[in-house]
Amino acid sequence: MRWTRTLQTVDVHCAGEIGRVVTGGMLDIPGATMADKLRHLNEVDDSLRRFLCSEPRSGPAGSFCLLLPACDPRADVGFIVLQPDQAHAMSGSNAMCAVTALLETGMIPLTEPETIVTLDTAAGLVRTTALCEAGKVTRVSLDMPPSFVAAKDAVIDTLDWGQLRYDLCFGGVFYALVDVDQIGLTIAPENARALATAGVTLRNAIAQTCAARHPENSALDGLAYVMFRAQESDGALRTCTTLRPGRVDRSPCGTGSNANMAVRHAEGRAMVGDRVVSRSIIGGEFTTQFLDVSKVGNVPATQNRVSGQCWIYAITQLGLDPGDPFPLGFTLSDTWGG
């Protein structure tokens, strides 16, 4: 056997959402900052993302967590998320997967009862605290990038649902947050296909009509996802982030939970110290704590901590045979949609 590329991943899930952490075979990506590296992956050379995220080596479900040398000397490791649509600056569930893999494999020494790991992301430094017991990471808390509301109660005209309201928010990437009752569905496993289709359709429509601009970092511009939300009777927030090409997040979504706290604060429904449980379509839970108020440029923002748990389920070695007819993979509409 002869491979021209070899990568090793530690495969982790966070409340059911797959995050495959690249731990070997990748040295670095060009760029002086993590934002530069993100731009390189999205605008100059996306071959690594396509190699990893496309069939036959992967599929539309799940992400790859790219670990790189940190650009900021205050950080332990650089972090970028590779997904089927593009590379992303930040993801809460994937950051939790990365920290779990780093500690449970010994890449960074695991210290009980807690270990601090700082991630260098294109959205800023993310300080993580891993609670550890008997060599296992039992919970990961992320001090998230500041979240803010870019547009409150924005309106878009749709063919299927008429006028639909959404909040445009940043939580590490940009979200359109949509109350799910506007599309006549509930956030339940049997509605996953319909939610995914509706969410991607809405995301594409909103992205054409509403500019998602970060006030300080243009590498973070652009609408990433639509998240559907609904209030539960016990006070929890039921969430469903929809991802291109057409699936739903299995986790409660960390960056989306971060964004939702900014909305609650803007509406006067959240005070410093408050905690909110986000519950996924399959019942997994994250907890978001409102730590403080801040600003991004001149925009009011919230500083939040999101926590959850991950589990390692495999270690995988991926390779490229020089004769492989699909060196960058492929997609088909039966699985990936149009």
Secondary structure, 3 states (H helix, E strand, C coil): CCCCEEEEEEEEEECCEEEEEEEECCCCCCCCCHHHHHHHHHHHCCHHHHHHHCECCCCCCCEEEEEECCCCCCCCEEEEEECCCCEECCCHHHHHHHHHHHHHCCCCCCCCCEEEEEEEECCEEEEEEEEEECCEEEEEEEECCCEEEEEEEEEEEECCCEEEEEEEEECCCEEEEEEHHHHCCCCCHHHHHHHHHHHHHHHHHHHHHCCCCCCCCHHHCCEEEEEEEEECCCCCEEEEEEECCCEECCCCCHHHHHHHHHHHHHCCCCCCCCEEEEECCCCCEEEEEEEEEEEECCEEEEEEEEEECEEEEEEEEEEECCCCCCCCCECCHHHHCC
